[in-house]
Amino acid sequence: MAFNEIEQRKDELKEKLLKMGYFKHPDGRQLYELSLSELEKAYKTIKRGDVFEQQSNFGG
């Protein structure tokens, strides 16, 4: 996957996660700090309704 494709996919996942109320990773990192694989894992986990805590704001 080319760099531009990776960045585009990351942007798509960040947008989806934000719409789902997920603003940062449980370890405190913001979405822009996550790798593509971390974003994909977070998206799949939340979509299944599993462990990640959904947060309503950046303050958590």
C-alpha positions as CSV (number, residue, x, y, z in Angstrom):
1,M,0.0,0.0,0.0
2,A,1.4,3.4,-1.0
3,F,1.9,6.2,1.6
4,N,-1.0,8.2,0.3
5,E,-3.3,5.1,0.4
6,I,-2.3,4.4,4.0
7,E,-3.0,8.0,5.0
8,Q,-6.3,8.0,3.2
9,R,-7.3,4.8,5.0
10,K,-6.2,6.2,8.3
11,D,-8.3,9.3,7.7
12,E,-11.4,7.1,6.9
13,L,-11.0,5.1,10.0
14,K,-10.5,8.2,12.2
15,E,-13.7,9.7,10.8
16,K,-15.6,6.5,11.4
17,L,-14.2,6.2,15.0
18,L,-15.1,9.8,15.8
19,K,-18.7,9.2,14.6
20,M,-18.8,6.3,16.9
21,G,-17.8,8.4,19.9
22,Y,-14.2,7.1,20.1
23,F,-11.8,10.0,20.5
24,K,-8.7,8.4,21.9
25,H,-7.1,5.1,22.6
26,P,-7.4,3.6,26.0
27,D,-3.7,4.3,26.6
28,G,-4.4,8.0,26.2
29,R,-3.0,8.5,22.7
30,Q,-5.1,10.6,20.3
31,L,-6.3,9.0,17.1
32,Y,-3.8,10.9,14.9
33,E,-1.0,9.1,16.9
34,L,-2.2,5.6,16.1
35,S,-0.8,3.5,13.3
36,L,-3.1,2.1,10.6
37,S,-3.1,-1.4,12.2
38,E,-4.0,0.2,15.6
39,L,-6.8,2.2,14.0
40,E,-8.2,-0.9,12.3
41,K,-8.1,-2.9,15.5
42,A,-9.8,-0.2,17.4
43,Y,-12.5,0.1,14.7
44,K,-13.1,-3.6,14.6
45,T,-13.2,-3.9,18.4
46,I,-15.7,-1.0,18.8
47,K,-17.9,-2.3,15.9
48,R,-18.1,-5.6,17.8
49,G,-19.0,-3.8,21.0
50,D,-15.9,-5.1,22.8
51,V,-13.5,-3.8,25.4
52,F,-12.5,-0.3,24.4
53,E,-14.2,2.4,26.4
54,Q,-16.0,4.9,24.2
55,Q,-15.5,8.4,25.4
56,S,-17.7,11.4,24.8
57,N,-15.0,14.0,24.8
58,F,-11.2,14.5,24.6
59,G,-11.0,14.9,28.3
60,G,-12.2,11.3,28.8
